[in-house]
């Protein structure tokens, strides 16, 4: 019998950018980010309102998996604050995998929604984010399309990047 020698093999290095992008792409049509319950007093509350308010939870869960932020969040403000503290910074030209911060939703009747929105930039035709009407993660145009007058349905306020994603 031969004696096996057990060498200390070098731990493989995570391909963070490739894994990060594949996780984002594989999340499409998922509804696992739909609910998150908190106990407030004696009442248990779904703070994501069954997927209506899930964008920050969706984005931060993926960022947290790859150690790109400190914690998961349920608000866009908390998400952007943590990103800033975790090495994310604004970029002028978007890159695949960048975080998009959108302004308030513009409605067909000319009014605006109450919440900003976050998601992932893929390319000039595709972004991925939680879609409140269906309460799942979807692919969509980075501005959610345009109104008949050509105006973007949702303004992009900023793109964010973290150098740990550099391949």
Backbone torsions as a table, in degrees:
resi	resn	phi	psi	omega
1	UNK	NA	135.8	176.7
2	UNK	-87.4	141.8	177.3
3	UNK	-84.7	128.3	178.2
4	UNK	-84.5	135.6	174.9
5	UNK	-102.1	131.9	-179.8
6	UNK	-100.8	102.1	178.1
7	UNK	-85.8	151.2	174.7
8	UNK	-78.5	99.0	178.7
9	UNK	-73.4	146.1	178.4
10	UNK	-69.8	133.3	180.0
11	UNK	-63.9	131.0	179.7
12	UNK	-65.1	148.7	-179.1
13	UNK	-90.7	129.5	177.6
14	UNK	-62.7	129.4	172.1
15	UNK	-83.0	84.4	-170.5
16	UNK	-61.7	-47.5	-175.5
17	UNK	-63.8	-47.0	180.0
18	UNK	-62.4	-44.6	-179.9
19	UNK	-65.8	-42.5	178.3
20	UNK	-58.6	-50.7	-179.9
21	UNK	-62.9	-42.2	-179.3
22	UNK	-65.1	-36.8	177.3
23	UNK	-63.6	-43.2	177.5
24	UNK	-61.1	-49.9	-179.1
25	UNK	-61.9	-39.3	-179.3
26	UNK	-73.7	-12.6	-179.5
27	UNK	-80.5	-13.3	-178.3
28	UNK	-58.5	135.9	-177.6
29	UNK	75.8	3.9	179.0
30	UNK	-79.4	144.3	173.2
31	UNK	-118.5	19.6	-178.8
32	UNK	-72.5	-11.6	179.8
33	UNK	-95.9	10.2	-169.7
34	UNK	-74.7	-32.7	-173.5
35	UNK	-132.1	142.5	174.5
36	UNK	-152.1	118.7	-172.0
37	UNK	-103.0	137.1	174.7
38	UNK	-124.5	144.9	174.4
39	UNK	-90.7	118.1	178.4
40	UNK	-120.6	108.3	-171.9
41	UNK	65.9	-122.9	178.3
42	UNK	-102.1	1.4	-175.0
43	UNK	-105.2	137.8	174.4
44	UNK	-97.0	127.0	-173.5
45	UNK	-126.2	135.1	172.1
46	UNK	-82.5	100.8	-174.9
47	UNK	-70.9	-12.0	178.9
48	UNK	-96.2	2.4	176.6
49	UNK	50.1	51.8	176.8
50	UNK	55.4	36.5	175.6
51	UNK	100.2	-7.2	179.9
52	UNK	-69.7	-28.9	-175.7
53	UNK	-121.8	40.4	-170.4
54	UNK	-96.7	-0.7	-172.7
55	UNK	-60.3	-46.2	-178.3
56	UNK	-66.3	-41.1	177.6
57	UNK	-61.1	-43.1	179.0
58	UNK	-60.4	-55.4	-176.7
59	UNK	-62.4	-47.7	-175.3
60	UNK	-70.6	-27.4	175.9
61	UNK	-63.6	-44.7	178.8
62	UNK	-66.8	-43.5	178.5
63	UNK	-61.9	-39.6	-179.2
64	UNK	-65.7	-40.1	178.7
65	UNK	-55.3	-37.9	-177.0
66	UNK	-98.8	16.6	176.4
67	UNK	56.5	39.8	-179.9
68	UNK	-101.2	-4.2	171.9
69	UNK	-146.4	171.1	-176.2
70	UNK	-83.9	-29.7	-174.7
71	UNK	-155.8	167.6	172.7
72	UNK	-83.3	153.9	-178.3
73	UNK	-138.2	158.5	178.1
74	UNK	-112.7	-1.4	178.4
75	UNK	-125.9	152.1	178.0
76	UNK	-65.7	-40.4	180.0
77	UNK	-60.6	-47.4	178.2
78	UNK	-62.5	-36.2	178.7
79	UNK	-63.9	-51.3	-177.8
80	UNK	-64.0	-40.2	177.8
81	UNK	-60.8	-47.3	-179.3
82	UNK	-65.7	-41.0	177.9
83	UNK	-58.2	-45.2	179.6
84	UNK	-60.1	-40.7	179.4
85	UNK	-73.2	-15.7	-175.3
86	UNK	-107.8	17.4	173.5
87	UNK	95.5	3.3	176.1
88	UNK	-78.9	144.7	178.5
89	UNK	-144.4	159.0	-179.1
90	UNK	-73.9	140.9	174.0
91	UNK	-124.5	150.1	-178.8
92	UNK	-80.8	-42.4	-178.8
93	UNK	-105.1	124.0	-176.0
94	UNK	-68.8	150.2	174.8
95	UNK	-119.8	154.0	175.7
96	UNK	-56.8	126.7	-179.8
97	UNK	96.0	-6.4	178.2
98	UNK	-65.4	156.3	173.4
99	UNK	-87.8	135.6	174.9
100	UNK	-104.9	133.3	170.3
101	UNK	-108.3	118.7	178.9
102	UNK	-101.3	154.3	173.4
103	UNK	-78.5	-168.6	-179.3
104	UNK	-66.7	144.7	179.3
105	UNK	-64.6	135.2	174.8
106	UNK	-95.5	128.3	-177.5
107	UNK	-96.2	159.3	-179.3
108	UNK	-57.6	-30.2	-177.9
109	UNK	-85.3	5.8	177.4
110	UNK	93.2	-8.9	178.0
111	UNK	-85.3	172.0	177.9
112	UNK	-122.9	155.9	178.1
113	UNK	-72.1	-179.5	-175.2
114	UNK	-100.2	-11.5	-170.4
115	UNK	-126.9	142.2	168.1
116	UNK	-78.0	175.6	-170.7
117	UNK	-143.2	149.0	175.1
118	UNK	-131.1	151.4	178.0
119	UNK	-168.2	-164.6	-175.1
120	UNK	-115.3	136.1	175.2
121	UNK	-87.2	132.1	176.6
122	UNK	-110.4	-53.7	174.8
123	UNK	-160.2	-173.7	-173.4
124	UNK	-66.1	-11.4	178.7
125	UNK	-112.9	-12.6	-173.1
126	UNK	-134.3	132.9	167.3
127	UNK	-128.6	161.9	177.9
128	UNK	-130.6	127.4	178.3
129	UNK	-158.3	171.1	174.3
130	UNK	-68.6	136.0	-179.6
131	UNK	-112.3	105.2	-172.5
132	UNK	-57.3	-43.4	-178.9
133	UNK	-58.2	-36.1	178.6
134	UNK	-97.8	-14.7	178.1
135	UNK	62.0	35.9	175.8
136	UNK	-139.9	169.0	176.0
137	UNK	-81.8	132.2	-179.5
138	UNK	-134.4	164.0	167.0
139	UNK	-90.4	141.3	178.5
140	UNK	-157.5	172.1	176.9
141	UNK	-67.9	146.0	-179.0
142	UNK	-57.7	-23.2	175.6
143	UNK	-107.6	11.7	-175.6
144	UNK	62.9	23.1	-179.1
145	UNK	88.6	-168.5	-178.1
146	UNK	-130.9	160.0	171.9
147	UNK	-78.1	166.4	178.2
148	UNK	-54.0	-28.3	179.7
149	UNK	-82.3	2.1	178.0
150	UNK	92.0	-6.6	-179.9
151	UNK	-73.3	139.9	179.1
152	UNK	-62.3	140.5	177.5
153	UNK	-69.6	-28.3	177.7
154	UNK	-144.7	126.1	-179.9
155	UNK	-77.3	138.8	174.2
156	UNK	-87.1	118.1	-179.7
157	UNK	-85.1	-35.3	-177.0
158	UNK	-165.9	156.2	169.0
159	UNK	-115.1	142.2	-180.0
160	UNK	-124.0	145.9	-179.1
161	UNK	-137.1	150.8	174.0
162	UNK	-125.8	127.7	-175.9
163	UNK	-62.7	-15.9	175.9
164	UNK	-66.4	-14.7	178.2
165	UNK	-87.4	-7.7	-179.4
166	UNK	-63.0	124.9	-176.3
167	UNK	-82.5	NA	NA
